[in-house]
Amino acid sequence: MCNLYSITTNQDAIRRLFGAINSSVGNLPPMPGVFPDYPAPIVRNGSGGGELVTARWGMPSSSRALMDATRKRAQRLEAKGKAVDFKELLRLEPDGGTTNIRNVNSAHWKRWLGPENRCLVPFNSFSEYDTIDGRKVPVWFASDATRPLLCFAGLWTNWTSVRKAKEGPVTTDLFAFLTCEPNAEVRRVHPKAMPVILTTQEERDIWLRAPWQQASGLQRPLPDGALQVVATGEKEDGAVAA
């Protein structure tokens, strides 16, 4: 599961490569470490063409996941002798979001598979955790040592939920990206999955505009040899990207 990536390329380069005519991100500083629920740039279809915006990383979790989490919380409260209003507890259940999407056949995700909810998630490198000397450490992947700008195939929505208990209910744009079987390089570190990465203008156009039957064919790993390890051990990949 990819829960850490970097985007250090500047805003103008992102807009040029991904065809974002409009932008509302303001000053976009380098982000050497993007973590779940962090705001990060995405490119999506807007009324006047592509637009660059920021959204929080983590799409809404399924109702089943929230129900299970609420039940566990209710049980803990009841074990302490506290009264529980389950309906209210469920309404305020914090949902940090789902960062990676694999099973697109799930009814939970089908509502967001159309072009209006697809996006590109710019990145320069991404990390998977490996166990080295008994300790989990980040291993950073990019297409080469210069870390050129690429993007994940993402989904986005505007949603009202409780992201953090101290915030209470908020309405905000959210995103996540698809995953697939890993290629050879990622498999050595993380054998379960890798992000879906789009590398050409044709792929990006298909993802943003094509019917799902065609766009779904992009949920596949990069060819073996298309990635390399560019850093190990740090929670940020601060190298300057091309």
N, C-alpha and C positions, 0 to 999 in steps of 0.2 A: 504494500500500500504506500503510495507516494503522498507523504504529508509534509513535504518540505521542498521548495524550489527557489530559484533566484530569477529576478528580472532586473538587469542593470543597464540595458540599452535605453537610450534616451527617448523621450516622447516623440520627437520628430521622426526618428528612424522607425519607430513602431507604426506611426501613422502612414509613412510612405510605403513600408513593406506590406501592410495589411489593408491598405486602402481606406483608412478611417478619415472621412472628409471632415467630420465634426469631432470635437473633443471637449469634455467637461472635467478633466482630471486636474486642471490647474498645474502647479509645479509638481512634476513627478520625479522624486529623487530616486537614486538607485536603491533597489531592494535586494540585498544579498541573501536574505533569508525570509521567505514568505511562509508563514505558519497557518494552520487551520484557524478560521474566523478572522484572519487579517484582511484588510481591504487591499485589493490588488487590481491592476488594469485588465480589462477585457475589451475585445472588439466585437460588436454585435450589429445586427441590421437595425438602422434607424429610419425614420420617415424620409430623410433626405439622402440616404446612403449609409455607408459604414460609419459607426461612431465609437470613439474611445471613451470609456467610462471606468469608474472603479466600482467594485462589488466585493462583498465579504465572501471568503472562501468557505463553502459548505452549503450545499443545497438542503432543502427541508428533509429531515428524516421521515421515514414511513410512520404512519399512525400506529402500526403494531410496535415499532421500536419505542415510540413515546409512551404507549400504553404499558409496555413491559417495564420501562424505567420508572413510571409513576407508581406502578404496583409495588416495586421494590422500595421506593421511597416511602410509600404509605405503610408498608410492613415495618420499616425501621421506626417510623413515628409511633405506630401503634405499640411496638415493643417497648417504647419509652413511656407508654401510658397517655399519649397525646390523642386528642380527638382529630379525626381526619374527614374533611369534606373532599371526597375523591374527585368530583367534577371540577372543583376549583383547583385542586392540586394538579390535575391533568392540564387545565388551561394555562397554568403557570409553569409547567414542566420545562426546564431549560433544554434547548436543543442547539448544541454547538454545530450541528449540520453534518452532512455526509459529503466528504471531500472527493471520493472516487466512486465512479458509477460503472458497474460491470454488467449487471443483468438488465439490459434495456427492454427485455420482454415483460418485466414486472409492470403491473398496472400503475404502480406508484410513479414510474418514470415516463410512461407512454404519453402523459398529458403535455410533456415538455420536449417531445422529439421533433416538432415542426420547426421550420426555418426561423420563425419568430422567436424561438427560445434557444436557438443554437448560437454559440459564440466561439471566438478564438481566444485562447489564454496565452499571451506572450510569455516566453521564458528563455533563459540562456543556459541554465543547467538545472537538473533535478536530482534529488537524493533518495536513496533507499538505505535502510539500516542493515549493516552486517555485524556479525559477532566476531570481534577480534580480541584475543587474549581474555575471553570471558566477559567482554564489555561490548555493548551495542554502540556502534559508531556510524555516523553518516558517511556514505560513499556517494560522491557526486559524479553524475554522468552528463556529457555534452557530446555534440557531434564531432568536435575536435577541441584542441587546447585553446583556441581563440574564442570559444563559446559563442558562435554566431546565433543570431536571433531566430528562434523557431516558435511554434505554438502547439498547445494541446487542443484537442477537439473537445469543446466544452458545452455545457448547458447553463442557462441562467433563468432566473425568475425574480419577480418582485413579491415579497412574502411578509406577512405579519406573524411574528412569533416571539418567544422569549429566548434570546440567544444566551444571555447571562442573567442570573437571578437578580443581580444588583441593577440591571438595566430595566427590567420589566418588559412588557410587550413593545416591540419596535417593528416598523415597516421599512424594509430595506431591500436593495438588490443583492441577490446571492448567486453564486456560481459553483460549479464543480466540473471535473473533466472525466472523460471515459477512460477505462483501462481495458487491457486485453492480455493475452498470453505474452510472456516476456521473450525478447530475443536472446541470443547467446550471451551477450555481455551482461545484461541485467539479470539473467537467470542464475549466473554464478553467485550473485549477491541476494537476489530476491526471486525465488523460483515460482512464485504465484502469479505475479502480474507486473505490467509496466504501463505507463500512461500511453494513450493513443496520441501519436505525434504526427502533425501534418507538415510536410517539407516543401511542397510545391504550390504555386498559385492555383493550378487546376484543382488540387485537393482542397485548398481553402475555399475556392468558389463552390465546389460540390457540397462541402460541409455547410456553408452558410445559405445556400440557395436551392439545392436539389431536393426532390422528394425523398422521404426516408428510405424507401427501397434502394435507392442509389447511394445515399449518404451512409447507410449502415455498413456498406462494404469497406469503409475506412476504419472500422474497429478491428484493426489488425496490427501486429507488431512491426516495427521497422526491420528491414533485412539484417541478418547477422553481419557484424562489422560496421554498422552505421553509427555506433556510439563508442565512446571510450571513457574510461575513468579519468577525471581531471583533478580530483582532490579527494582526500580522505581525512576524516576525523573532526572536521569543524562543522558547527551548526549554521555557518554562513559561508557562501562561496563568493568571496569578495574580489575575485580576479576581474580585471577589466575586460568586458566583452567587446567583440568586433562590431 
